[in-house]
């Protein structure tokens, strides 16, 4: 695993939400890598329950982030 990331599971493990890995955002930034996380939204609208705009901390460079709830 790359610097700044710590893998918390092994091949074949059954995992739970939040268990896969940990990361040190400061170390990633210091290494010169961007820390913006891309968001993937399914193109099949039948899979989407709702979409909400994130206010406050969810705004980056004036562009609001979205939270997509799947069915």
N, C-alpha and C positions, 0 to 999 in steps of 0.2 A: 504494500500500500504506500502511496506517496506521502511525503512529509506533510504534517498537519492533519493527517487522517489516521484513525485507529479502527481497524476492523474488529467487530465484536462477535462474529459468528464464524463457523467453519463450514466447509462444503458439506452438504447433506443435513445441516441443522434445520429444524423448524423454527421460524422466527416470528416475533411479535412486533407490533408497531413500535418504532423507535429503538429497536434493538440492533439494527444492522451495523451502524458505524457511528463514531463520534468524530467531530472535526474541530480544529482550533482556528477560528476565523482570523485571529490576529496573525498567526504564523502564515496563513495563506495570503493575507494582504501584504505582509512583509516580504514574501517571496515574489511579489509583483503580479499576482494573479487577481483577476476581478472576482468579486464575491457576490455578484448578482446571480440569482438562481433563475434559470429559464422555467417558464410555466407551460405545461402542455395541456391543451384543452381538446377533448375529443370532438371530432367533427360530426359525430352522430348525435343530433340533438335529442334523440329518444333516450340517450344515456344520462342526460343532464337534468337534475331535479330543479336546481336554481343557481343563479349567479348573483353575487353581491359585490359591491364596490367597497374596498377597504379604505377607511378614512384615517387621517392622522399619520401614524407611522407607516401606513401602507401606501404612502405616496412617495414616488421616487422621481426627482426632476420634474415635478408637476404632473406626472402621469399616475393615476390611481392604479393600484393592484387589484386583481379580482380573486375572489374565492369561489371556486366552482364546487357545488355539491352534486355528487352523482347519485343516481337511483340505486 
